[in-house]
Amino acid sequence: MARISLSNNLAPYTGGETSLDLDAGNVRQLFRALGERYPDLAPRLESELAVAIDGVVYQDSLLAPIGPDSEVLLFSKIAGG
């Protein structure tokens, strides 16, 4: 199972949880599983979050693969100007 870490600013939507282990083959599956587990987080997943998988940052790639031993970090998207 991949190790998922959520930035602290997401804790209000997850009942305070900021880390968990989940099976997900890609970012879309991860977002689906997180949305089911944390309904308050669901509306923010695709529009407000970026994902780092094993140190590589993805901002708009729902099909980015997640391996069974991956470390995944979810955090707020970085706005550009």
ZADOKE-408373 format. One record per residue: x, y, z of N, C-alpha, C in turn. Coordinates in steps of 0.2 Angstrom, whole numbers. Example, Ala and Ser with C-alpha at 12.3 -4.5 7.8 and 13.67 -1.06 7.14 Angstrom:
2
<node n_x="66" n_y="-28" n_z="39" ca_x="62" ca_y="-22" ca_z="39" c_x="66" c_y="-16" c_z="39"/>
<node n_x="64" n_y="-11" n_z="35" ca_x="68" ca_y="-5" ca_z="36" c_x="64" c_y="0" c_z="39"/>
# end
This chain:
81
<node n_x="4" n_y="-6" n_z="0" ca_x="0" ca_y="0" ca_z="0" c_x="4" c_y="6" c_z="0"/>
<node n_x="2" n_y="11" n_z="-4" ca_x="6" ca_y="18" ca_z="-4" c_x="5" c_y="21" c_z="3"/>
<node n_x="10" n_y="25" n_z="5" ca_x="9" ca_y="29" ca_z="11" c_x="7" c_y="36" c_z="8"/>
<node n_x="1" n_y="39" n_z="11" ca_x="-1" ca_y="45" ca_z="9" c_x="-1" c_y="50" c_z="15"/>
<node n_x="2" n_y="56" n_z="13" ca_x="3" ca_y="61" ca_z="18" c_x="-1" c_y="67" c_z="16"/>
<node n_x="-5" n_y="70" n_z="20" ca_x="-9" ca_y="76" ca_z="19" c_x="-6" c_y="82" c_z="22"/>
<node n_x="-5" n_y="88" n_z="19" ca_x="-3" ca_y="94" ca_z="22" c_x="-7" c_y="95" c_z="28"/>
<node n_x="-5" n_y="99" n_z="33" ca_x="-9" ca_y="100" ca_z="39" c_x="-15" c_y="105" c_z="38"/>
<node n_x="-15" n_y="109" n_z="32" ca_x="-21" ca_y="113" ca_z="31" c_x="-27" c_y="109" c_z="29"/>
<node n_x="-26" n_y="102" n_z="27" ca_x="-31" ca_y="98" ca_z="25" c_x="-34" c_y="94" c_z="31"/>
<node n_x="-31" n_y="94" n_z="37" ca_x="-33" ca_y="91" ca_z="43" c_x="-41" c_y="92" c_z="45"/>
<node n_x="-43" n_y="99" n_z="44" ca_x="-50" ca_y="100" ca_z="46" c_x="-55" c_y="96" c_z="42"/>
<node n_x="-53" n_y="94" n_z="36" ca_x="-57" ca_y="90" ca_z="31" c_x="-57" c_y="82" c_z="32"/>
<node n_x="-52" n_y="80" n_z="37" ca_x="-51" ca_y="73" ca_z="37" c_x="-51" c_y="71" c_z="45"/>
<node n_x="-54" n_y="75" n_z="49" ca_x="-55" ca_y="73" ca_z="56" c_x="-48" c_y="73" c_z="59"/>
<node n_x="-43" n_y="77" n_z="57" ca_x="-37" ca_y="78" ca_z="60" c_x="-32" c_y="73" c_z="57"/>
<node n_x="-34" n_y="68" n_z="53" ca_x="-29" ca_y="63" ca_z="50" c_x="-25" c_y="66" c_z="45"/>
<node n_x="-18" n_y="65" n_z="45" ca_x="-14" ca_y="68" ca_z="40" c_x="-9" c_y="63" c_z="37"/>
<node n_x="-10" n_y="56" n_z="39" ca_x="-7" ca_y="51" ca_z="35" c_x="-11" c_y="44" c_z="36"/>
<node n_x="-10" n_y="41" n_z="30" ca_x="-13" ca_y="34" ca_z="30" c_x="-10" c_y="30" c_z="24"/>
<node n_x="-12" n_y="24" n_z="24" ca_x="-10" ca_y="19" ca_z="19" c_x="-16" c_y="17" c_z="15"/>
<node n_x="-15" n_y="18" n_z="8" ca_x="-21" ca_y="16" ca_z="3" c_x="-18" c_y="13" c_z="-3"/>
<node n_x="-22" n_y="8" n_z="-6" ca_x="-20" ca_y="5" ca_z="-12" c_x="-24" c_y="10" c_z="-17"/>
<node n_x="-20" n_y="12" n_z="-22" ca_x="-22" ca_y="16" ca_z="-28" c_x="-17" c_y="16" c_z="-33"/>
<node n_x="-20" n_y="14" n_z="-39" ca_x="-15" ca_y="13" ca_z="-45" c_x="-13" c_y="20" c_z="-48"/>
<node n_x="-17" n_y="25" n_z="-47" ca_x="-16" ca_y="32" ca_z="-50" c_x="-19" c_y="37" c_z="-46"/>
<node n_x="-18" n_y="43" n_z="-48" ca_x="-20" ca_y="49" ca_z="-44" c_x="-28" c_y="49" c_z="-44"/>
<node n_x="-31" n_y="48" n_z="-49" ca_x="-39" ca_y="47" ca_z="-50" c_x="-41" c_y="42" c_z="-45"/>
<node n_x="-38" n_y="36" n_z="-44" ca_x="-41" ca_y="31" ca_z="-39" c_x="-39" c_y="34" c_z="-32"/>
<node n_x="-34" n_y="37" n_z="-31" ca_x="-32" ca_y="40" ca_z="-25" c_x="-38" c_y="45" c_z="-23"/>
<node n_x="-39" n_y="50" n_z="-27" ca_x="-44" ca_y="55" ca_z="-26" c_x="-51" c_y="52" c_z="-24"/>
<node n_x="-53" n_y="46" n_z="-28" ca_x="-59" ca_y="43" ca_z="-27" c_x="-59" c_y="40" c_z="-20"/>
<node n_x="-54" n_y="36" n_z="-18" ca_x="-54" ca_y="33" ca_z="-11" c_x="-54" c_y="38" c_z="-6"/>
<node n_x="-50" n_y="44" n_z="-7" ca_x="-50" ca_y="49" ca_z="-2" c_x="-57" c_y="52" c_z="-1"/>
<node n_x="-60" n_y="54" n_z="-7" ca_x="-67" ca_y="57" ca_z="-6" c_x="-72" c_y="52" c_z="-3"/>
<node n_x="-71" n_y="46" n_z="-4" ca_x="-76" ca_y="41" ca_z="0" c_x="-75" c_y="41" c_z="7"/>
<node n_x="-68" n_y="41" n_z="9" ca_x="-66" ca_y="41" ca_z="16" c_x="-67" c_y="48" c_z="20"/>
<node n_x="-66" n_y="53" n_z="16" ca_x="-67" ca_y="60" ca_z="19" c_x="-71" c_y="64" c_z="14"/>
<node n_x="-78" n_y="64" n_z="15" ca_x="-83" ca_y="67" ca_z="11" c_x="-81" c_y="75" c_z="11"/>
<node n_x="-79" n_y="78" n_z="16" ca_x="-78" ca_y="85" ca_z="17" c_x="-72" c_y="87" c_z="12"/>
<node n_x="-68" n_y="82" n_z="11" ca_x="-62" ca_y="84" ca_z="7" c_x="-63" c_y="83" c_z="0"/>
<node n_x="-68" n_y="79" n_z="-2" ca_x="-70" ca_y="77" ca_z="-9" c_x="-70" c_y="83" c_z="-14"/>
<node n_x="-74" n_y="89" n_z="-12" ca_x="-74" ca_y="94" ca_z="-17" c_x="-67" c_y="98" c_z="-18"/>
<node n_x="-63" n_y="97" n_z="-14" ca_x="-56" ca_y="100" ca_z="-15" c_x="-51" c_y="96" c_z="-19"/>
<node n_x="-52" n_y="90" n_z="-20" ca_x="-47" ca_y="86" ca_z="-22" c_x="-44" c_y="87" c_z="-29"/>
<node n_x="-48" n_y="88" n_z="-34" ca_x="-46" ca_y="89" ca_z="-41" c_x="-44" c_y="96" c_z="-42"/>
<node n_x="-48" n_y="101" n_z="-39" ca_x="-47" ca_y="108" ca_z="-40" c_x="-42" c_y="111" c_z="-36"/>
<node n_x="-41" n_y="109" n_z="-30" ca_x="-36" ca_y="113" ca_z="-26" c_x="-30" c_y="110" c_z="-24"/>
<node n_x="-29" n_y="103" n_z="-26" ca_x="-23" ca_y="100" ca_z="-23" c_x="-18" c_y="98" c_z="-28"/>
<node n_x="-12" n_y="98" n_z="-27" ca_x="-6" ca_y="95" ca_z="-31" c_x="-4" c_y="89" c_z="-27"/>
<node n_x="-1" n_y="85" n_z="-31" ca_x="1" ca_y="78" ca_z="-28" c_x="9" c_y="77" c_z="-30"/>
<node n_x="13" n_y="75" n_z="-25" ca_x="20" ca_y="73" ca_z="-26" c_x="20" c_y="66" c_z="-25"/>
<node n_x="22" n_y="62" n_z="-30" ca_x="23" ca_y="55" ca_z="-29" c_x="31" c_y="53" c_z="-30"/>
<node n_x="33" n_y="51" n_z="-24" ca_x="40" ca_y="49" ca_z="-24" c_x="45" c_y="55" c_z="-26"/>
<node n_x="43" n_y="61" n_z="-24" ca_x="47" ca_y="67" ca_z="-25" c_x="45" c_y="71" c_z="-31"/>
<node n_x="41" n_y="68" n_z="-36" ca_x="39" ca_y="72" ca_z="-42" c_x="32" c_y="75" c_z="-41"/>
<node n_x="32" n_y="81" n_z="-42" ca_x="26" ca_y="85" ca_z="-41" c_x="21" c_y="85" c_z="-48"/>
<node n_x="15" n_y="83" n_z="-47" ca_x="10" ca_y="83" ca_z="-52" c_x="4" c_y="88" c_z="-50"/>
<node n_x="2" n_y="93" n_z="-54" ca_x="-3" ca_y="97" ca_z="-53" c_x="-9" c_y="95" c_z="-56"/>
<node n_x="-9" n_y="92" n_z="-62" ca_x="-15" ca_y="91" ca_z="-66" c_x="-15" c_y="84" c_z="-69"/>
<node n_x="-12" n_y="79" n_z="-66" ca_x="-11" ca_y="73" ca_z="-69" c_x="-15" c_y="67" c_z="-66"/>
<node n_x="-21" n_y="66" n_z="-67" ca_x="-25" ca_y="61" ca_z="-64" c_x="-23" c_y="54" c_z="-65"/>
<node n_x="-19" n_y="53" n_z="-71" ca_x="-17" ca_y="46" ca_z="-72" c_x="-10" c_y="45" c_z="-70"/>
<node n_x="-7" n_y="49" n_z="-67" ca_x="0" ca_y="48" ca_z="-64" c_x="0" c_y="42" c_z="-60"/>
<node n_x="4" n_y="37" n_z="-61" ca_x="4" ca_y="31" ca_z="-58" c_x="7" c_y="31" c_z="-51"/>
<node n_x="4" n_y="27" n_z="-46" ca_x="6" ca_y="27" ca_z="-39" c_x="7" c_y="19" c_z="-38"/>
<node n_x="14" n_y="18" n_z="-36" ca_x="16" ca_y="11" ca_z="-35" c_x="14" c_y="9" c_z="-28"/>
<node n_x="14" n_y="3" n_z="-27" ca_x="12" ca_y="0" ca_z="-20" c_x="17" c_y="2" c_z="-14"/>
<node n_x="23" n_y="4" n_z="-16" ca_x="28" ca_y="7" ca_z="-11" c_x="29" c_y="14" c_z="-11"/>
<node n_x="25" n_y="18" n_z="-15" ca_x="26" ca_y="25" ca_z="-16" c_x="24" c_y="29" c_z="-10"/>
<node n_x="27" n_y="35" n_z="-10" ca_x="26" ca_y="40" ca_z="-4" c_x="23" c_y="45" c_z="-8"/>
<node n_x="16" n_y="47" n_z="-6" ca_x="12" ca_y="52" ca_z="-9" c_x="11" c_y="58" c_z="-4"/>
<node n_x="12" n_y="64" n_z="-7" ca_x="10" ca_y="70" ca_z="-2" c_x="5" c_y="74" c_z="-6"/>
<node n_x="0" n_y="76" n_z="-3" ca_x="-5" ca_y="80" ca_z="-5" c_x="-5" c_y="87" c_z="-2"/>
<node n_x="-5" n_y="92" n_z="-6" ca_x="-4" ca_y="99" ca_z="-4" c_x="-7" c_y="104" c_z="-8"/>
<node n_x="-8" n_y="110" n_z="-6" ca_x="-12" ca_y="115" ca_z="-10" c_x="-8" c_y="117" c_z="-16"/>
<node n_x="-11" n_y="117" n_z="-22" ca_x="-8" ca_y="119" ca_z="-28" c_x="-5" c_y="126" c_z="-27"/>
<node n_x="1" n_y="126" n_z="-31" ca_x="5" ca_y="133" ca_z="-31" c_x="2" c_y="137" c_z="-37"/>
<node n_x="0" n_y="143" n_z="-35" ca_x="-2" ca_y="148" ca_z="-40" c_x="3" c_y="151" c_z="-43"/>
<node n_x="3" n_y="152" n_z="-50" ca_x="8" ca_y="156" ca_z="-53" c_x="5" c_y="162" c_z="-56"/>
<node n_x="9" n_y="166" n_z="-58" ca_x="7" ca_y="173" ca_z="-60" c_x="10" c_y="175" c_z="-66"/>
# end
